[in-house]
Amino acid sequence: MIPGGVNSPARAFGAVGGHPVFMASGRGQYLHDLDGNRYLDYIGSWGPMILGHAYPPVIEAITKAAERGTSFGAPTENETHLAELISRAVPSIEKVRLVSSGTEATMSAIRLARGATGRERIIKFSGCYHGHVDSLLVSAGSAAATLGAPDSPGVTKGTSQDTIVLDYNNVHGLEMAFDAMGSTIAGVILEPIVGNMGTVIPTQPFLKALRELCTKHGAILIFDEVMTGFRVAYGGAQSILGITPDVTTLGKIVGGGLPLAAYGGRADLMDNILPVGKVYQAGTLSGNPLATAAGAKTLEILRDESPYAYLETQAKRLGEGLAEAATEAGYPNQLQRMGSMMTLFFNDAPIVDWPSANRSDRKRFAEYFWGLINEGVYMPCSQFEALFFSREHTAEDIEYTIDAAKRVLKTMASRE
């Protein structure tokens, strides 16, 4: 009834083989499948569930909103409240527009960059995924990398001809692109901390060059923080990397687990959008009352209770433990982490870009994944995805996960 049995390809287990697990419910740090098995969840709906599944205050906020009506197609007070929460958390966002998905947010940000500059070319980086926007679905990460098909049929040459693809962390390549085409480049979009080819950390020289070159040539610097926003820090990756973008896209956590995303930036740029300016963007369900209720309650809790120190402590232990388990089993590995997102790469060299990530041992990862499933630990079903966890995960959960990884990896090694 559904192509491939899934409504998003990352769920299909294409990178690890076998059939995807169908989930029935989630609570706290656990998922329960249709067969009654329980798993410690290290996906968290690919990032949003930082407070855990079915967190009572968020569920209560959604329920109260639903009692007032599920959609109006008209402005609501809570849209402005959520916009204020976002702007106060991320100082580079002076004005923000709410949409329904990360793909909508990045598509709209690209259109804004082109409309504001009057230019056509966009720079993206190989292995960075920005949703299934035609012009950005070129050398993409995430499910495209997982399935080994980074360039999608249906994306025309005309659509993608103005997309320049460079290697992440490559300052020289970036400088050459701006030297050759600077006056035609509308903007640069990147994940400031990559999660869609696995976790990849930017170098400071790379970030510095990005900001300086965009400023010099009048291009718009777009940070895609759909994954990192409110995850690695309350103010997103930009708050810890020390680089200020012109436009930021947000998703996942900002909707509290419901379909909501956003893009925002400098007021003068955002005022190019209709009805103030002429750049068109619209959506019947943008700022949906249920989604804004979930998102606002989640951001309020993160602001008031700030779980980030706790998440950092648990993440440090988990990352060290997973890397130690792989090393003890004799497997070369790279554990790359920022806050509560990380990836264990079966790779003998640091991962700095897509070419280095692409050398990882996919077959070994698949065996590792299924071994952990059998231990009741649900990890991302691809070598090229980041794992996430929630503040509901306890120190005991982390230790169990590390011990499970040791058992799995020891068994794997004994077979070789």
FIMARMI-19926 format. One record per residue (C-alpha): x, y, z; residue in three letters. Coordinates in pm, whole numbers, padded with zeros to 5 digits, always signed. Layout:
N
XYZAla/...
REM end
This chain:
416
+00000+00000+00000Met/+00302+00231+00056Ile/+00613+00246-00169Pro/+00871+00031+00005Gly/+00637+00007+00302Gly/+00764+00337+00443Val/+00678+00706+00416Asn/+01041+00820+00433Ser/+01327+00611+00290Pro/+01555+00638+00593Ala/+01311+00407+00774Arg/+01340+00124+00523Ala/+01656-00042+00663Phe/+01804-00029+00313Gly/+02154+00021+00454Ala/+02139-00267+00702Val/+01918-00523+00526Gly/+01613-00699+00658Gly/+01276-00548+00732His/+01208-00232+00933Pro/+01065-00262+01281Val/+00710-00129+01308Phe/+00657+00070+01627Met/+00339+00074+01834Ala/+00420+00326+02107Ser/+00689+00522+02284Gly/+00729+00643+02638Arg/+01025+00816+02793Gly/+01345+00664+02656Gln/+01174+00352+02521Tyr/+01002+00239+02201Leu/+00767-00062+02186His/+00717-00254+01861Asp/+00408-00437+01737Leu/+00545-00768+01868Asp/+00577-00633+02220Gly/+00955-00586+02221Asn/+01101-00289+02407Arg/+01401-00088+02286Tyr/+01619+00183+02432Leu/+01569+00449+02164Asp/+01874+00628+02023Tyr/+01689+00781+01727Ile/+01430+00993+01904Gly/+01228+01038+01582Ser/+01559+01145+01421Trp/+01616+01415+01681Gly/+01298+01584+01806Pro/+01232+01381+02121Met/+01488+01551+02343Ile/+01242+01532+02636Leu/+01156+01168+02565Gly/+00846+01015+02412His/+00498+01119+02528Ala/+00635+01369+02779Tyr/+00327+01457+02989Pro/+00350+01841+02981Pro/+00389+01836+02600Val/+00100+01590+02559Ile/-00113+01811+02784Glu/-00031+02119+02573Ala/-00127+01934+02254Ile/-00450+01805+02409Thr/-00558+02150+02527Lys/-00481+02296+02183Ala/-00680+02020+02010Ala/-00982+02096+02227Glu/-00983+02450+02085Arg/-00961+02330+01723Gly/-00699+02168+01503Thr/-00655+02424+01224Ser/-00791+02768+01143Phe/-00603+02900+00840Gly/-00582+03228+01029Ala/-00325+03387+01264Pro/-00313+03267+01624Thr/-00150+03410+01934Glu/+00066+03104+01991Asn/+00241+03148+01655Glu/+00379+03478+01781Thr/+00468+03322+02116His/+00669+03048+01946Leu/+00835+03304+01717Ala/+00940+03504+02025Glu/+01084+03194+02192Leu/+01285+03115+01880Ile/+01415+03470+01840Ser/+01519+03499+02203Arg/+01703+03167+02185Ala/+01878+03240+01855Val/+01986+03606+01841Pro/+02062+03596+01466Ser/+01689+03537+01405Ile/+01519+03876+01421Glu/+01210+03763+01232Lys/+01089+03409+01165Val/+00836+03239+00939Arg/+00680+02908+01047Leu/+00634+02622+00800Val/+00551+02252+00827Ser/+00874+02066+00742Ser/+01249+02105+00720Gly/+01226+02070+00344Thr/+00988+02367+00329Glu/+01223+02568+00549Ala/+01534+02510+00336Thr/+01343+02553+00010Met/+01209+02885+00133Ser/+01548+02999+00263Ala/+01705+02932-00077Ile/+01425+03121-00252Arg/+01474+03409-00008Leu/+01848+03420-00077Ala/+01787+03431-00451Arg/+01508+03686-00422Gly/+01700+03917-00189Ala/+02022+03913-00394Thr/+01880+03885-00745Gly/+02130+03603-00808Arg/+02079+03238-00897Glu/+02369+03020-00782Arg/+02371+02834-00450Ile/+02665+02654-00289Ile/+02598+02335-00095Lys/+02836+02070+00036Phe/+02859+01706-00061Ser/+02701+01483+00202Gly/+02488+01759+00354Cys/+02116+01689+00325Tyr/+01869+01975+00322His/+01543+01796+00255Gly/+01411+01681-00079His/+01425+02020-00251Val/+01500+01963-00620Asp/+01787+02210-00639Ser/+01948+02071-00322Leu/+01903+01699-00387Leu/+02246+01681-00544Val/+02528+01492-00369Ser/+02299+01467-00068Ala/+02349+01279+00255Gly/+02089+01112+00480Ser/+01872+00855+00302Ala/+02031+00944-00032Ala/+02369+00840+00105Ala/+02214+00543+00280Thr/+02065+00411-00041Leu/+02367+00499-00255Gly/+02163+00725-00486Ala/+02265+01083-00408Pro/+02121+01224-00732Asp/+01750+01154-00765Ser/+01569+01076-01087Pro/+01312+01348-01145Gly/+01557+01625-01061Val/+01616+01800-01392Thr/+01943+01946-01514Lys/+01772+02283-01532Gly/+01671+02263-01168Thr/+02015+02173-01040Ser/+02238+02361-01285Gln/+02272+02657-01047Asp/+02376+02436-00752Thr/+02752+02431-00687Ile/+02863+02127-00486Val/+03183+02152-00281Leu/+03356+01934-00023Asp/+03279+02013+00342Tyr/+03568+02166+00540Asn/+03758+02247+00218Asn/+03859+02614+00247Val/+04054+02616-00078His/+03761+02484-00279Gly/+03532+02746-00124Leu/+03775+03027-00205Glu/+03811+02908-00564Met/+03432+02898-00612Ala/+03390+03254-00487Phe/+03688+03377-00691Asp/+03533+03234-01006Ala/+03163+03303-00946Met/+03129+03533-00644Gly/+02910+03792-00816Ser/+02656+03524-00915Thr/+02634+03335-00583Ile/+02309+03404-00398Ala/+02397+03203-00091Gly/+02570+02915+00080Val/+02376+02651+00273Ile/+02530+02396+00509Leu/+02472+02196+00821Glu/+02696+02379+01072Pro/+02742+02041+01240Ile/+02663+01768+00991Val/+02431+01486+01086Gly/+02333+01350+00748Asn/+02658+01177+00655Met/+02706+01090+01017Gly/+02826+01349+01266Thr/+03094+01570+01110Val/+03238+01873+01289Ile/+03340+02185+01095Pro/+03685+02336+01136Thr/+03715+02695+01254Gln/+03910+02800+00941Pro/+03626+02662+00727Phe/+03358+02848+00925Leu/+03562+03168+00927Lys/+03613+03150+00551Ala/+03241+03093+00497Leu/+03143+03402+00693Arg/+03412+03625+00542Glu/+03353+03519+00182Leu/+02975+03554+00206Cys/+03013+03902+00357Thr/+03272+04009+00100Lys/+03068+03892-00200His/+02721+03982-00071Gly/+02602+03621-00050Ala/+02358+03492+00213Ile/+02500+03243+00464Leu/+02233+02987+00557Ile/+02279+02753+00852Phe/+02057+02447+00826Asp/+01993+02380+01195Glu/+01693+02154+01141Val/+01890+01887+01326Met/+02118+02090+01557Thr/+01878+02364+01662Gly/+01792+02324+02032Phe/+01977+01989+02024Arg/+02348+02067+02065Val/+02264+02381+02264Ala/+01956+02590+02333Tyr/+02085+02852+02088Gly/+02179+02591+01830Gly/+02517+02515+01677Ala/+02581+02881+01596Gln/+02579+02965+01967Ser/+02876+02736+02033Ile/+03062+02773+01704Leu/+03079+03151+01725Gly/+02969+03216+01366Ile/+02657+03419+01288Thr/+02459+03320+00977Pro/+02224+03549+00788Asp/+01943+03294+00777Val/+01876+02984+00989Thr/+01644+02693+00922Thr/+01496+02499+01213Leu/+01287+02184+01250Gly/+01253+01869+01459Lys/+01279+01992+01823Ile/+01122+02329+01737Val/+00794+02142+01673Gly/+00812+01925+01983Gly/+00762+01610+01775Gly/+00483+01749+01555Leu/+00522+01866+01193Pro/+00662+02217+01228Leu/+00973+02395+01101Ala/+01089+02752+01061Ala/+01329+02980+00882Tyr/+01441+03317+01007Gly/+01718+03571+01006Gly/+01794+03939+00979Arg/+01482+04154+00966Ala/+01587+04326+00643Asp/+01618+03988+00471Leu/+01297+03843+00612Met/+01106+04152+00500Asp/+01157+04037+00143Asn/+00889+03773+00205Ile/+00524+03831+00117Leu/+00319+04013+00227Pro/+00592+04267+00315Val/+00814+04191+00016Gly/+00773+03999-00307Lys/+00929+03655-00234Val/+00642+03408-00227Tyr/+00595+03143+00039Gln/+00272+03010+00187Ala/+00117+02705+00357Gly/-00229+02620+00482Thr/-00096+02433+00786Leu/+00198+02664+00859Ser/+00187+02754+01228Gly/-00067+02479+01299Asn/-00213+02522+01652Pro/-00125+02171+01769Leu/+00232+02198+01640Ala/+00291+02543+01790Thr/+00157+02419+02122Ala/+00397+02125+02125Ala/+00687+02336+02003Gly/+00633+02622+02246Ala/+00596+02390+02547Lys/+00912+02201+02449Thr/+01117+02519+02410Leu/+00985+02658+02739Glu/+01092+02342+02921Ile/+01435+02345+02755Leu/+01475+02712+02847Arg/+01360+02678+03207Asp/+01505+02339+03297Glu/+01812+02338+03067Ser/+01901+01967+03038Pro/+02213+02035+02831Tyr/+02473+01980+03104Ala/+02312+01646+03188Tyr/+02296+01548+02820Leu/+02662+01640+02774Glu/+02768+01425+03070Thr/+02575+01122+02947Gln/+02685+01177+02587Ala/+03050+01191+02683Lys/+03021+00860+02866Arg/+02824+00697+02584Leu/+03067+00814+02315Gly/+03373+00702+02507Glu/+03210+00368+02588Gly/+03105+00290+02231Leu/+03449+00379+02096Ala/+03619+00171+02366Glu/+03397-00128+02286Ala/+03488-00112+01916Ala/+03858-00070+01990Thr/+03861-00362+02234Glu/+03705-00579+01963Ala/+03983-00482+01724Gly/+03777-00259+01494Tyr/+03921+00072+01371Pro/+03669+00342+01455Asn/+03602+00712+01481Gln/+03355+00840+01738Leu/+03250+01193+01642Gln/+03022+01383+01874Arg/+02873+01721+01950Met/+02648+01727+02255Gly/+02383+01458+02245Ser/+02433+01372+01877Met/+02710+01139+01767Met/+02819+00872+01521Thr/+03045+00570+01561Leu/+03213+00530+01222Phe/+03375+00197+01135Phe/+03662+00384+00973Asn/+04035+00410+01040Asp/+04063+00785+00975Ala/+03883+01097+01101Pro/+03571+01197+00908Ile/+03592+01551+00772Val/+03377+01532+00456Asp/+03173+01295+00241Trp/+03471+01125+00068Pro/+03617+01028+00407Ser/+03276+00922+00544Ala/+03213+00713+00234Asn/+03511+00490+00318Arg/+03335+00358+00630Ser/+03258-00013+00656Asp/+02886-00037+00581Arg/+02872-00416+00615Lys/+03028-00406+00960Arg/+02787-00136+01070Phe/+02488-00343+00953Ala/+02602-00639+01163Glu/+02653-00408+01460Tyr/+02306-00258+01414Phe/+02125-00593+01412Trp/+02327-00717+01706Gly/+02212-00418+01910Leu/+01851-00463+01798Ile/+01868-00812+01946Asn/+01998-00656+02267Glu/+01701-00418+02284Gly/+01895-00113+02167Val/+01754+00080+01870Tyr/+02030+00268+01688Met/+02004+00460+01357Pro/+01971+00215+01068Cys/+02257+00364+00867Ser/+02627+00431+00913Gln/+02553+00780+00782Phe/+02303+00898+01043Glu/+02362+01053+01383Ala/+02224+00895+01699Leu/+02028+01104+01948Phe/+01902+01046+02298Phe/+01680+01224+02547Ser/+01711+01355+02898Arg/+01503+01053+03004Glu/+01799+00824+02935His/+01960+00739+03267Thr/+02320+00662+03354Ala/+02210+00299+03387Glu/+02067+00309+03034Asp/+02398+00440+02903Ile/+02595+00166+03081Glu/+02358-00100+02952Tyr/+02405+00030+02597Thr/+02784+00024+02628Ile/+02779-00330+02770Asp/+02545-00439+02490Ala/+02782-00290+02231Ala/+03072-00480+02388Lys/+02881-00807+02367Arg/+02779-00749+02008Val/+03124-00641+01891Leu/+03295-00930+02071Lys/+03060-01174+01898Thr/+03125-01008+01563Met/+03499-01033+01610Ala/+03479-01401+01707Ser/+03316-01479+01371Arg/+03593-01321+01165Glu/
REM end
